[in-house]
Amino acid sequence: MKVLVAGGAGFIGSTYVRLRIDAHPDDSVRVLDKLTYAGRRENLDGLPENRVELVPGDIADPDAVAAAVEGCDAIVNFAAESHVDRSIESPGEFIQTDVFGAFVLLEAARAAGVRHLQVSTDEVYGSIESGSFEEHSPLDPSSPYSASKAGGDLIVGAYHQTYGADALIVRGSNNYGPRQHPEKLIPLCILNALAGDPLPVYGDGMQVRNWVFVEDFCRGIDLVLERGEAGQAYNVGGPDELPNIEVVRTILMLTGRDESLIDYVTDRLGHDRRYSLSSEKVRGLGWEAQVGFEEGLRRTVEWYRDNEWWWAPIRGGEYREYYERQYGRALRG
């Protein structure tokens, strides 16, 4: 197979590209990526050029998508504006990519007669006080980001129902691991701890998240691409649920810093209190998480400690302006 991976130069997308070519030695991958601040050529470093092709382009551009789909046997769509805080600042960009872009890819997949797998998020379900969301749970997004992802999911379902499109959805819980942009909680706190900067924690820090190591999530995506039923959604949740403040404290321990670096800041607008996914459906296909949070976080801290070449250009650029705008203080380190 040749698989078109939209957003394949991003954090989760590039992890999937690596997994795909390792798990399927006869396959090749074409990456279509807009190469925004979160999609980086460096994320594909070291991959064989005869099996991984990078095509710069926007999923909201029908001509670019049509050209990229040509000769491919399936599409996996990771391409998205994905940071909740940025969606509160600039919701229009999220709707353009996450809703209209999903539509453009679906049109191209339908024209080419290939499978389309939409990568989505647990955030489309909203917050849950107890229990876990199942695939049939109603969508109740809280932020412009989660609403835009829910919009993309609904279009996928409509294309299957209306046109019989071979389209399906994977919804993941909070991913973490190497090559995640430092705007997200775990890499932000790791890099701040390594630099001796305060670690910002929204509100009381008791927001509970269901954490899945990125490689486990990508294994789930690949399994659904191969075995999933068209028109269905599959939740891929991690094995561990933890409040954000416990995640931050664990990062401080792993980096040898003390809790005096914790900096409680004003809570995010519309901040969901708890996410939790049931993964029974994807387990029925043969998936199980292989990496627990303690091991995965240790591996993640080690990767950032050993790969300053990757994150230093980010932390020294536009990100510093974003950080000061978001948290009301400048990075020191």
C-alpha positions, 0 to 999 in steps of 0.5 A: 500500500501507499498511504497518504498521511495528512499532517504527517510532519506533526507530533502524532502524524510523524510517529504514525509514519515511523510506525507504518513503515516499520510495521509494513516493510512493503508499504510507502507513505506520502506525507501532505503537511502545511508545515506550520509551527507544529508541522516540522521537517525535522520530525521526519529526519532519518526516515528512508527517502525511497519510502517516505515522500514529503509534499508541502500543502494544505488540506483545505486546498482541493488542488493540492489534495487531489494531487497528493491522493493520486496513486494512494490506497488510503488516507489517514488524516492527522492534519489539524489545528489542535491547541485549545488555547490557540483556538480561543484566540483564533477560532477561524483557523481551526474551522478552516482546517479541521472542518473544511479541510476534512471535507476536502479530504473526504471529497478526494477519497470518495473520488479516488475510491479509497479509505479515509480514516479521520483522527479525532479526539476525546474532547469532542465528547466534552467533560464527564464526571464519572464513568467513561465515554463510549463511541455512541456517547453524544458529542458535546464539545466545549472549545472552538478546537473540540467543536471544529473536530466534532464538525469534522467527525460529523462530516465523516459520518454523513459521507458514509451515510449519504455516499457509502464512503469508506470512512471511519474515525479514531478518537484518542485521549491525551497523547504525550511522547517525543516530538510534541510541541511545547505548547502542550502541558507535558513538553511545556513543563519538561522544558520549563523544569529543565530550564528552571522556569516556573511551570504554569498550572491552570486553576487548581490543577485537578483537571483529570486527563486520560493519558496515552503514549503516542506510540500506543495511540498510533498502533491503535490507528493502524489497527483500525485502518486495517481492520475497522468497519466503515462508518464506525468510530473507535476510541483509543484511550490510555491506561492511566487517568491523572489530574494535571497537578500530579503530572506536573509533580511527576515531571518535577521529580523526574527532572530533579526540581522541587515544587516551588516551581509550580505556578498556579495561573488563571484557569482556561476559559471553558476548561473541561474537568475530566476526560475518560474513554472506554476502549473496549471496541478497539480492544475487540480488534486486538489493541492493548496499551503497552506503555504505562504512564510512569514508563512513558513519561520517563522515556519522554523526559529522557528524549527532551533532555537528549534532543535539545537540537529539536526543541531549542529553535522552537523555544527561542522563536515565536513560541516565546511571544505566544507563551508571554501572551498566554501566561502573562510572563516571559520565559527566563531559560 
